Amino acid sequence: MDNHEDLKAYEKAKKRVKNEKDFFGHLVTYIVINIAIFFFKQKILMLIDVDVKDKDFLSWWSFGNLATPVFWGIGLFFHWLWAFQKSFIFNKKWEERKTKEFMDKEDY
């Protein structure tokens, strides 16, 4: 019985390590791709003879330029929540605490 529980705990820990490793791979990909998009966009604008130096800095803060990092970043945030098993509101600790609180109040 103890061996089975150890194997179950090992498999659970191994799965968690894989989830966290996958998240960090996703994070690195997010950073590399968004930096590449920024620099390639600048190079392409120079190649088609758009004067990047004269462009106002705020023109880079348009929806088209920020859509990829913002929406992908939202997805990355949820991947982080899932990989690290984060729950801000109704997690198991909250459930246990509330159950104990109700039991203490109502004398079940």
C-alpha positions in Angstrom: 0.0 0.0 0.0 2.8 2.4 0.9 4.6 1.6 -2.4 1.4 2.5 -4.4 1.1 5.8 -2.6 4.7 6.6 -3.2 4.3 5.8 -6.9 1.2 7.9 -7.1 3.0 10.9 -5.4 5.9 10.5 -7.7 3.7 10.5 -10.8 1.9 13.6 -9.6 5.2 15.4 -8.9 6.5 14.4 -12.3 3.4 15.7 -14.0 3.8 19.0 -12.1 7.4 19.3 -13.2 6.4 18.8 -16.8 3.7 21.4 -16.6 6.1 24.0 -15.1 8.8 23.1 -17.7 6.2 23.5 -20.5 5.2 26.9 -19.1 8.8 28.1 -19.1 9.2 27.0 -22.7 6.1 29.0 -23.5 7.5 32.0 -21.7 10.8 31.9 -23.6 8.9 31.5 -26.9 6.7 34.4 -26.1 9.7 36.7 -25.3 11.8 35.6 -28.4 8.9 35.9 -30.9 7.7 39.3 -29.6 11.2 40.7 -29.7 11.6 39.3 -33.3 8.3 40.8 -34.4 9.3 44.2 -33.1 12.7 44.2 -34.8 11.5 42.6 -38.0 8.6 45.1 -38.3 11.1 48.0 -37.9 13.4 46.4 -40.6 10.5 45.9 -43.0 9.4 49.5 -42.6 13.0 50.6 -43.4 13.1 48.3 -46.5 9.9 49.7 -47.9 11.3 53.2 -47.4 9.1 54.3 -44.4 11.1 56.7 -42.3 11.0 55.0 -38.9 13.1 57.8 -37.3 10.5 60.4 -38.1 7.7 58.4 -36.7 6.3 59.5 -33.4 7.0 57.1 -30.5 3.3 56.9 -29.6 2.4 55.6 -33.1 4.1 52.3 -32.1 1.5 52.0 -29.3 -1.3 51.2 -31.7 -3.7 48.2 -31.4 -2.0 46.4 -34.3 1.4 46.6 -32.7 0.2 45.5 -29.3 -2.4 42.9 -30.2 0.0 39.9 -30.3 1.9 40.5 -27.1 -1.2 41.5 -25.1 -3.5 38.7 -26.2 -0.7 36.1 -26.1 0.3 37.5 -22.7 -3.2 36.9 -21.4 -3.0 33.3 -22.6 0.5 33.0 -21.0 -0.9 34.3 -17.7 -3.6 31.6 -17.7 -0.9 29.0 -18.6 1.0 30.2 -15.6 -2.1 29.9 -13.3 -2.7 26.3 -14.6 1.0 25.2 -14.5 1.7 26.4 -11.0 -1.8 25.5 -9.8 -2.6 29.0 -8.7 -6.1 29.8 -7.6 -6.9 33.2 -6.0 -10.4 32.6 -4.8 -12.0 29.3 -4.4 -9.1 26.9 -3.9 -8.9 23.8 -1.6 -7.4 25.7 1.3 -10.4 28.2 1.1 -12.8 25.3 1.0 -11.3 23.6 4.0 -11.2 26.8 6.0 -14.8 27.6 5.2 -15.9 24.1 6.0 -14.2 24.2 9.4 -15.7 27.7 10.0 -19.2 26.5 9.3 -18.7 23.4 11.4 -17.5 25.5 14.3 -20.5 27.9 14.0 -23.2 25.3 13.6 -21.9 22.5 15.8 -22.4 19.8 13.2 
